[in-house]
């Protein structure tokens, strides 16, 4: 490609660029959890990917599954060693994410797996605050 990033088959500029970080996310456990792709998630865990692996922002697959309300994904991750209360640098936990998004079935599952309901984020918000928001 030229310095202007044109497609080699035409003169139109390339409309999308993807960073290595974005590619890593899409190929990793986090994207599978976000998309609710349980088959891909199973495959990644069977290949030895740690369910507690963090992305560049400090989120785990359980954060993404919880935020998206994917109950089966969250259950699979927890059954395969995912920590129920990992915190990001900003204090976000899967329980906070599920509560904020109104995914009560995921909230119940996380609490059954001993997620800590007393943890709060950097704004001081607890899961109860998030649920009420």
N, C-alpha and C positions, 0 to 999 in steps of 0.2 A: 504494500500500500504506500501511497505517497505520504509526504509530510502532512498533508491536509486530511489524512485518514479517509480516502475515497475507496469505495469498493472496487476491486480489480475488474469486475464485470460491467460496471457502468460508472457514470460520472457523479452519481449521487454520494453525498457524504454519508459515512456510517452514522446511523442514528442512535446506536446504543453501545456503550462501553461497559465492560464489567471488570471490576477489580478482582485481584486474586482472593481477597477477603470475601467478596460476594460469591465467587465460584466455590470457595471452601465451604461457605454456609450452605449453598444449594446442594452440594454433594454430601454434606454431613448429616449427622443425626438430628440436628436442629430443624432443618427443612422438612425432614420426614415427619417429625413430631408436629410441626406447624401445619403441615398439609393433612395430617391424620392418616398417613401412609403406613399402616401397621405392618404390612408385608416387608416394606423396605426397612423399617425400623428393626424388625426381627432379624433380617439379613445382616444389618450393620452390627447389631449386638452379638450375633452368632460369629461374626468375623473378628470379634474382640474389641469393638469400640466401647469405651467406658460410658455408661449411661449418665455419669456425672461430669462428662467432658463439657467445658465451658467454651462459649464462642468468644469473639474478641471483646464483647461488651460485658462478659461475665454471666450471661444467661446459659442455663442448661436446657436440655431437651424437655425436661419437665415444666420449665417456665413456659415454653412455647405450646406444649400440649395443653397445659392448664388454661392459658389465655384463650386458646381456640376452642376449649370445651370438648376436647377429644378424650372422653372417659376411658375408652379401651386403650388408647395410647398411654395415658397416665397410669392406668393399672398395670400395663405391661412394663413400663419403666420402673415403677415401684417394686414390682415382683422380681425385677432383674437388678436390684441393687441401687436404684436411684435414691438419693437422699431426699427426704420429704420437705426439708426446709432450707435449701441452699439460698443464700442471699447474694445479690449482685452488689457491686460497689455502691450503688444507690440504695441498697436495702430491700429491693424487690424480692419477693418470694413467690413460688408457684401459688401458694394460698392467697396471697394478696392479689395476684393477677386473676385467679379464678373468681374471687369474691367481687372484684371490681367489674368484671365482665358478666357477672350474674350466673355463672355456671355452678349452681348449687350442688349438682351431683358430683362434680369434681371437688368442690369444697368438702363435701362429706367424705369422699374417698381419701383426700389428703389428711383430714383429721383422723380417720381410722388408721392411717399409717403414721400417726404421731407428728404431723406437721405442727409447728409451734404457732398457735394463734396469737401469742403475745408479741411476736416480732413485728416491728414497724419499719417503714421505709424512712429515708432521710427527711421527709416532710412530716414525720411523726404519725403517719396514717397506719392504722392496724387493719386487719381484714374486716373487722366490724365497721370501721370508718369507710372502707372501700365499698362494702355491701350497701351501706346507707347512701352512698353518693349517687 
